[in-house]
Amino acid sequence: MAGGLLTDLYEVTMAASYLRRGMTGPATFSLFVRDLPPGRGFLIASGLADCLSFLENYRFTQEDLDYLATEQRFDDTALRALERLRFTGDVRAIPEGRVVFAGEPLLEVTAPIAEAQLVETVLLNHITFQTTIATKAERCVRAAGGAQVIDFSFRRTQGIDAAIAVARASRIAGFAGTSNVEAARRYGIPAAGTMAHSYVEAFPDEAAAFAAFTTDFPDRTTLLVDTYDTLGGVEAAIRAARRAGQAHLAGIRLDSGDLGALAFQARRLLDQAGMTRTRIVASGGLDEYGIAELAASGAPIDVYGVGTRMGVSADAPYLDSAYKLVSYADRPVMKLSAGKVNAPGAKQVYRGPSGDLVTLRDEDAPAGMEPLLLPVMKAGRRIARTESLTAAHDRRAADVAALPDQVTRLRHPETVTVTLSPELQRCRDRLRSELASRTEEAARSRRGVVS
């Protein structure tokens, strides 16, 4: 997809105005999260790969230009400029899977200002949504305490593209698989699934349904046992396995009722039948809080299927993200809007034992600290091939393991304070003072005209 119209209208009008006036100087925009949502002590960066794919293919098609001409009344000068436009800029970003905090850039774009402006909407969309979901999914994994977690969200996500992104982001966060077959194919994620209640209901009785399924899929027989009576369903599953000559079922799934109590009872029945390797899968309205309660009770659940509440991040469905101009034509810029003041200048983020430090990009690296913003695109092309999800998954595991308990707890977590370097603070304060002086001078001038 070329993506020219995947933006807000005001981005196109601003870009056309820049181009008309020959404003082609390099602009740097910072993408960051202002504040963490309630209940979050940190975030998991995700969405970068989709951003880079979008940037590499960015252009306006003839169909796009025709629409802008006929429906939005852009003139020939603007259309010719947009027709030639491609993304030719550089991108520095925090790699996917890394732990990030509010107030530090997850990504910075440096490009001719029209190019950097036009891509704002899609970059925010990818990073904001996928970081939101990866963070929610990581919480589910952590709550499960070593049990596997599977993405069951496809039917409840807010759109098909969102479902694909959820499967990918949850894999980075540590999910063992997804029910989404297309996402499994596209990203090499293990596909997972059992059966629906409709399958059981389509047969004369539960025994016939289980017999058919164990015959058709003998190497992956996981039976849904709660269509009629859960414990009766477990017993029927055991009988079906024995008739099929199977020493063990792959699993049984519990999808309703008191999942903890039913898991204990089902485990007892399975063990008494010698099916000690048969796994118990639990699903049905679960999120990290429900999973944590089940895990704390000691419920013998081996796999959690998590759908709606993870796929839409129900308790924190968005991030207060922003994409702000911080430099144009080698001049640092900032806004002074109440509650939305941002730090000027292209930046770097460093991580060390005492926390994260945001500096101006050209400052010397602090001793003993790791730079997080890495070059990922140069002159509109990726610097390296797309990495595997395993790399992002492993970064996430290492970063979360290094966090203190008070930051990772599920309820009322603390967060890590992100510090600005003294040089960045001086740059911010100096520019703020200059802008305030100009604003006051303009106000005096207006008062003089009025008087």
C-alpha positions as CSV (number, residue, x, y, z in Angstrom):
1,M,0.0,0.0,0.0
2,A,1.5,3.4,-1.1
3,G,-0.2,5.2,1.9
4,G,-0.3,8.8,0.6
5,L,-3.9,9.3,1.9
6,L,-3.3,7.3,5.1
7,T,-3.1,10.6,7.0
8,D,-5.2,13.4,8.5
9,L,-6.2,16.1,6.0
10,Y,-4.3,18.8,7.9
11,E,-1.1,17.0,7.3
12,V,-1.6,17.2,3.6
13,T,-2.5,20.9,3.6
14,M,0.5,21.7,5.8
15,A,2.8,19.6,3.5
16,A,1.5,21.4,0.4
17,S,2.1,24.7,2.0
18,Y,5.7,23.8,3.0
19,L,6.4,22.6,-0.5
20,R,4.9,25.7,-2.2
21,R,7.2,27.9,-0.1
22,G,10.3,25.9,-0.7
23,M,10.5,24.8,3.0
24,T,12.5,21.7,2.5
25,G,14.9,22.0,5.5
26,P,15.4,19.0,7.8
27,A,12.9,18.6,10.5
28,T,13.1,16.3,13.5
29,F,9.9,15.0,15.1
30,S,9.9,13.1,18.4
31,L,7.3,10.4,19.1
32,F,6.7,9.8,22.8
33,V,4.1,9.1,25.5
34,R,3.3,12.0,27.8
35,D,2.0,10.0,30.8
36,L,1.5,6.3,31.5
37,P,-2.1,5.0,31.8
38,P,-3.4,4.1,35.2
39,G,-2.1,0.8,36.4
40,R,1.0,0.8,34.2
41,G,4.5,1.1,35.6
42,F,6.2,0.8,32.1
43,L,5.4,0.0,28.5
44,I,6.7,-2.5,25.9
45,A,7.8,-0.8,22.7
46,S,6.1,-2.3,19.6
47,G,5.0,-1.4,16.1
48,L,8.3,-0.2,14.6
49,A,8.5,-2.9,11.9
50,D,5.1,-1.7,10.4
51,C,6.3,1.9,10.6
52,L,9.4,1.1,8.5
53,S,7.5,-0.9,5.9
54,F,5.1,2.1,5.6
55,L,7.9,4.6,5.2
56,E,9.7,2.5,2.6
57,N,6.6,2.4,0.3
58,Y,5.3,5.9,1.0
59,R,4.0,7.8,-2.1
60,F,0.8,9.3,-3.6
61,T,-0.7,7.2,-6.3
62,Q,-2.5,8.7,-9.3
63,E,-5.8,7.7,-7.7
64,D,-4.8,9.6,-4.6
65,L,-3.9,12.7,-6.5
66,D,-7.1,12.6,-8.5
67,Y,-9.1,12.5,-5.2
68,L,-7.1,15.5,-3.8
69,A,-7.8,17.4,-7.0
70,T,-11.5,16.7,-7.4
71,E,-12.7,16.4,-3.8
72,Q,-10.2,18.5,-1.8
73,R,-9.5,21.1,-4.5
74,F,-5.7,21.0,-4.3
75,D,-4.2,22.9,-7.2
76,D,-1.7,21.7,-9.8
77,T,1.3,23.0,-8.0
78,A,0.5,21.1,-4.9
79,L,-0.4,17.9,-6.8
80,R,2.9,18.0,-8.8
81,A,4.9,18.4,-5.5
82,L,3.0,15.5,-3.8
83,E,3.4,13.3,-6.9
84,R,7.2,13.5,-6.6
85,L,7.3,13.1,-2.8
86,R,8.8,10.0,-1.3
87,F,10.1,9.4,2.3
88,T,13.8,10.1,2.1
89,G,14.5,10.7,5.8
90,D,16.3,9.0,8.7
91,V,14.7,7.2,11.6
92,R,16.2,6.4,15.0
93,A,14.1,4.2,17.3
94,I,14.1,2.2,20.5
95,P,13.9,-1.4,19.3
96,E,10.7,-3.4,19.7
97,G,10.4,-5.4,22.9
98,R,12.3,-2.9,25.0
99,V,10.8,-1.5,28.2
100,V,10.1,2.2,27.8
101,F,8.7,5.0,30.0
102,A,6.8,8.2,29.7
103,G,8.6,11.3,28.6
104,E,11.3,9.6,26.4
105,P,11.2,9.4,22.6
106,L,10.4,5.9,21.3
107,L,11.1,7.1,17.8
108,E,12.6,10.2,16.0
109,V,12.2,11.1,12.4
110,T,14.5,13.5,10.6
111,A,13.5,14.4,7.1
112,P,12.5,17.3,4.9
113,I,9.6,18.8,6.9
114,A,6.8,17.9,4.4
115,E,7.8,14.2,4.5
116,A,8.2,14.1,8.2
117,Q,4.8,15.9,8.7
118,L,2.8,13.6,6.3
119,V,3.8,10.3,8.1
120,E,2.8,11.5,11.6
121,T,-0.6,9.9,11.6
122,V,0.4,6.3,10.6
123,L,3.5,6.3,12.8
124,L,1.5,7.3,15.8
125,N,-1.2,4.7,15.0
126,H,1.3,1.8,14.7
127,I,3.4,2.7,17.7
128,T,0.5,3.7,20.0
129,F,-1.7,0.7,19.3
130,Q,0.9,-2.0,19.3
131,T,2.7,-0.6,22.4
132,T,-0.6,-0.5,24.2
133,I,-1.3,-4.2,23.3
134,A,2.2,-5.5,23.9
135,T,2.1,-3.9,27.4
136,K,-1.3,-5.5,28.2
137,A,-0.1,-8.9,26.8
138,E,3.1,-8.8,28.9
139,R,1.0,-8.3,32.0
140,C,-1.0,-11.4,31.1
141,V,2.2,-13.4,30.6
142,R,3.6,-12.2,33.9
143,A,0.4,-13.0,35.8
144,A,0.4,-16.6,34.4
145,G,3.6,-17.4,36.3
146,G,5.0,-19.8,33.8
147,A,1.8,-21.2,32.3
148,Q,1.4,-20.6,28.5
149,V,-0.8,-17.8,27.2
150,I,-2.5,-17.9,23.8
151,D,-4.1,-15.0,21.8
152,F,-7.8,-15.7,21.3
153,S,-8.7,-12.1,20.4
154,F,-9.3,-12.1,16.6
155,R,-13.1,-12.0,16.7
156,R,-13.2,-9.1,19.2
157,T,-10.5,-6.8,18.1
158,Q,-11.5,-3.5,16.5
159,G,-10.8,-4.5,12.9
160,I,-8.9,-7.2,11.0
161,D,-5.7,-5.2,10.7
162,A,-5.8,-4.7,14.5
163,A,-6.2,-8.5,15.0
164,I,-3.0,-9.1,13.0
165,A,-1.1,-6.5,14.9
166,V,-2.4,-7.9,18.2
167,A,-1.1,-11.4,17.4
168,R,2.3,-9.9,16.5
169,A,2.5,-7.6,19.6
170,S,1.4,-10.4,22.0
171,R,4.0,-12.7,20.6
172,I,6.7,-10.1,21.4
173,A,5.2,-9.9,24.9
174,G,5.6,-13.7,25.4
175,F,2.4,-15.3,24.2
176,A,3.0,-18.9,23.1
177,G,0.7,-18.7,20.1
178,T,-2.4,-17.3,18.4
179,S,-5.7,-18.6,17.1
180,N,-5.3,-16.1,14.1
181,V,-4.2,-18.4,11.3
182,E,-3.1,-15.5,8.9
183,A,-1.0,-13.9,11.6
184,A,0.5,-17.3,12.4
185,R,1.4,-17.7,8.7
186,R,2.7,-14.1,8.3
187,Y,4.9,-14.0,11.4
188,G,5.8,-17.6,12.0
189,I,3.8,-17.7,15.3
190,P,2.5,-21.1,16.4
191,A,-1.2,-21.4,15.6
192,A,-3.4,-22.8,18.4
193,G,-7.0,-23.7,18.8
194,T,-9.5,-26.3,20.1
195,M,-13.1,-26.4,19.0
196,A,-16.3,-24.4,19.6
197,H,-19.5,-25.3,21.4
198,S,-21.2,-25.3,18.0
199,Y,-19.1,-28.4,17.0
200,V,-20.4,-30.3,20.0
201,E,-23.9,-29.2,19.4
202,A,-23.8,-30.2,15.8
203,F,-23.6,-33.9,16.8
204,P,-26.3,-36.0,18.5
205,D,-24.4,-35.9,21.8
206,E,-21.1,-35.0,23.3
207,A,-19.8,-38.5,23.0
208,A,-20.3,-38.5,19.2
209,A,-18.7,-35.1,18.8
210,F,-15.6,-36.1,20.9
211,A,-15.3,-39.5,19.0
212,A,-15.3,-37.6,15.6
213,F,-12.7,-35.1,16.7
214,T,-10.4,-37.7,18.2
215,T,-10.6,-39.6,15.0
216,D,-10.0,-36.7,12.7
217,F,-7.3,-35.0,14.7
218,P,-5.6,-37.7,16.8
219,D,-2.3,-35.8,17.2
220,R,-3.9,-32.6,18.5
221,T,-7.1,-33.6,20.4
222,T,-8.1,-30.8,22.8
223,L,-11.7,-31.1,23.7
224,L,-14.1,-28.4,24.9
225,V,-15.8,-30.0,27.9
226,D,-18.3,-27.4,29.2
227,T,-21.0,-27.3,26.5
228,Y,-23.5,-29.1,28.8
229,D,-22.0,-30.2,32.1
230,T,-18.3,-29.6,32.6
231,L,-17.3,-32.6,34.8
232,G,-19.5,-34.9,32.7
233,G,-17.7,-33.4,29.7
234,V,-14.3,-34.3,31.2
235,E,-15.5,-37.9,31.8
236,A,-16.8,-38.1,28.2
237,A,-13.4,-36.8,27.0
238,I,-11.6,-39.5,28.9
239,R,-13.9,-42.2,27.5
240,A,-13.4,-40.9,23.9
241,A,-9.7,-41.0,24.3
242,R,-9.8,-44.6,25.5
243,R,-12.0,-45.7,22.7
244,A,-9.6,-44.1,20.2
245,G,-6.7,-45.9,21.9
246,Q,-5.1,-42.7,23.1
247,A,-3.2,-42.8,26.4
248,H,-3.5,-39.0,26.7
249,L,-5.5,-36.2,25.2
250,A,-3.5,-33.1,24.2
251,G,-5.8,-31.1,26.4
252,I,-9.3,-30.2,27.6
253,R,-10.6,-26.7,27.6
254,L,-12.7,-25.0,30.3
255,D,-14.6,-21.9,29.1
256,S,-17.1,-21.1,31.7
257,G,-18.0,-21.4,35.4
258,D,-15.6,-21.3,38.3
259,L,-12.5,-22.0,36.3
260,G,-10.3,-22.6,39.4
261,A,-12.6,-25.1,41.1
262,L,-13.3,-26.8,37.8
263,A,-9.6,-27.1,37.0
264,F,-8.9,-28.8,40.3
265,Q,-11.7,-31.3,39.7
266,A,-10.8,-31.9,36.1
267,R,-7.2,-32.5,37.0
268,R,-8.2,-35.1,39.6
269,L,-10.4,-36.9,37.0
270,L,-7.6,-36.8,34.4
271,D,-5.0,-38.0,36.8
272,Q,-7.2,-40.9,38.0
273,A,-7.5,-42.0,34.4
274,G,-3.7,-41.9,34.0
275,M,-3.9,-38.8,31.7
276,T,-1.3,-36.9,33.7
277,R,0.1,-35.3,30.6
278,T,-3.2,-33.9,29.4
279,R,-3.2,-30.2,29.7
280,I,-6.0,-28.0,31.0
281,V,-6.7,-24.9,29.0
282,A,-8.8,-22.1,30.5
283,S,-10.6,-19.3,28.7
284,G,-13.5,-17.0,29.0
285,G,-13.2,-13.3,29.8
286,L,-9.7,-13.6,31.2
287,D,-7.2,-10.8,31.6
288,E,-4.1,-10.4,33.8
289,Y,-6.2,-9.8,37.0
290,G,-8.2,-13.0,36.5
291,I,-5.2,-15.0,35.5
292,A,-3.3,-13.7,38.6
293,E,-6.2,-14.8,40.9
294,L,-6.2,-18.3,39.3
295,A,-2.5,-18.7,39.5
296,A,-2.4,-17.5,43.2
297,S,-5.1,-20.1,44.0
298,G,-2.8,-22.8,42.7
299,A,-5.3,-23.9,40.0
300,P,-3.7,-26.5,37.8
301,I,-4.1,-24.6,34.6
302,D,-1.5,-25.1,31.9
303,V,-2.7,-22.7,29.2
304,Y,-4.7,-19.5,29.3
305,G,-6.6,-18.4,26.2
306,V,-6.9,-14.6,26.4
307,G,-9.2,-12.7,24.0
308,T,-11.2,-9.5,24.2
309,R,-9.7,-7.8,27.2
310,M,-6.2,-8.2,25.9
311,G,-7.0,-7.6,22.3
312,V,-8.5,-4.1,23.1
313,S,-6.5,-3.5,26.3
314,A,-9.8,-3.0,28.0
315,D,-8.6,-1.3,31.1
316,A,-6.2,1.1,29.3
317,P,-7.2,1.2,25.7
318,Y,-5.0,4.0,24.5
319,L,-1.8,5.9,25.3
320,D,-1.4,9.7,25.6
321,S,1.1,9.7,22.7
322,A,2.4,12.6,20.7
323,Y,4.6,13.3,17.6
324,K,6.1,16.8,18.0
325,L,8.4,18.9,16.0
326,V,11.6,19.5,18.0
327,S,13.9,20.9,15.4
328,Y,13.6,22.6,12.0
329,A,16.5,23.7,9.8
330,D,19.0,23.0,12.7
331,R,16.9,25.3,15.0
332,P,15.4,23.7,18.2
333,V,11.7,24.4,18.6
334,M,9.1,23.7,21.2
335,K,5.5,24.5,22.1
336,L,4.4,26.2,25.3
337,S,0.8,25.0,25.4
338,A,-0.5,24.4,28.9
339,G,0.1,20.9,29.9
340,K,1.8,20.0,26.6
341,V,5.3,21.6,26.9
342,N,7.8,19.4,25.2
343,A,11.6,19.4,25.3
344,P,13.3,20.8,22.1
345,G,16.0,19.3,19.9
346,A,16.9,15.9,18.5
347,K,17.6,13.5,21.4
348,Q,19.1,10.3,22.6
349,V,17.9,8.1,25.5
350,Y,20.4,6.4,27.8
351,R,19.7,3.6,30.3
352,G,21.8,2.9,33.3
353,P,21.5,1.5,36.8
354,S,19.9,4.6,38.2
355,G,17.3,5.0,35.4
356,D,16.8,6.6,32.0
357,L,18.4,9.8,30.9
358,V,17.3,11.9,27.9
359,T,20.0,14.1,26.3
360,L,20.4,16.1,23.2
361,R,21.5,13.9,20.4
362,D,25.0,15.4,20.0
363,E,25.9,15.2,23.7
364,D,28.7,12.9,24.7
365,A,27.5,9.5,25.9
366,P,27.4,9.3,29.8
367,A,29.8,6.7,31.2
368,G,28.3,3.3,31.9
369,M,24.9,4.0,30.1
370,E,23.4,2.3,27.1
371,P,22.0,4.3,24.2
372,L,18.4,3.2,23.3
373,L,17.6,5.2,20.2
374,L,19.3,3.3,17.4
375,P,19.5,4.2,13.7
376,V,17.0,2.0,11.8
377,M,16.5,3.9,8.6
378,K,18.8,6.0,6.4
379,A,17.7,8.0,3.4
380,G,14.3,6.3,3.3
381,R,15.7,2.7,3.4
382,R,16.1,0.3,6.3
383,I,19.6,-0.1,7.6
384,A,19.1,-3.8,8.5
385,R,16.7,-6.6,7.4
386,T,13.5,-7.1,9.4
387,E,14.5,-9.0,12.5
388,S,12.6,-12.0,13.9
389,L,10.0,-11.7,16.6
390,T,12.3,-13.8,18.8
391,A,14.8,-11.0,19.1
392,A,12.1,-8.6,20.3
393,H,10.7,-11.3,22.6
394,D,14.1,-11.9,24.2
395,R,14.7,-8.1,24.7
396,R,11.4,-7.8,26.4
397,A,12.1,-10.7,28.7
398,A,15.5,-9.3,29.7
399,D,14.3,-5.8,30.2
400,V,11.3,-6.8,32.4
401,A,13.4,-9.2,34.5
402,A,15.7,-6.2,35.3
403,L,12.9,-4.0,36.6
404,P,12.2,-3.8,40.4
405,D,9.2,-5.5,41.8
406,Q,7.4,-2.2,42.6
407,V,7.5,-1.3,38.9
408,T,6.2,-4.6,37.6
409,R,3.4,-5.3,40.1
410,L,0.0,-5.5,38.5
411,R,-1.8,-3.2,40.9
412,H,-0.7,0.3,41.9
413,P,2.8,0.0,40.3
414,E,5.4,2.7,40.6
415,T,7.3,3.9,37.6
416,V,10.8,5.0,36.7
417,T,11.5,8.7,36.5
418,V,13.0,9.8,33.3
419,T,15.6,12.6,33.8
420,L,16.6,15.3,31.3
421,S,20.3,16.0,31.0
422,P,21.5,19.4,32.3
423,E,22.3,20.5,28.7
424,L,18.9,19.6,27.5
425,Q,17.3,21.4,30.5
426,R,19.4,24.5,29.7
427,C,18.3,24.3,26.0
428,R,14.7,24.0,27.0
429,D,14.8,26.8,29.6
430,R,16.7,29.1,27.2
431,L,14.2,28.5,24.4
432,R,11.2,28.9,26.7
433,S,12.5,32.2,27.9
434,E,13.1,33.4,24.3
435,L,9.6,32.3,23.2
436,A,8.0,33.9,26.2
437,S,9.8,37.2,25.5
438,R,8.7,37.2,21.9
439,T,5.1,36.4,23.0
440,E,5.2,39.3,25.4
441,E,6.7,41.7,22.8
442,A,4.0,40.7,20.4
443,A,1.3,41.3,23.0
444,R,2.7,44.8,23.8
445,S,2.7,45.5,20.1
446,R,-0.9,44.5,19.8
447,R,-1.8,46.7,22.8
448,G,-0.1,49.6,21.2
449,V,-2.0,49.2,18.0
450,V,-5.3,48.9,19.9
451,S,-4.6,52.0,22.0
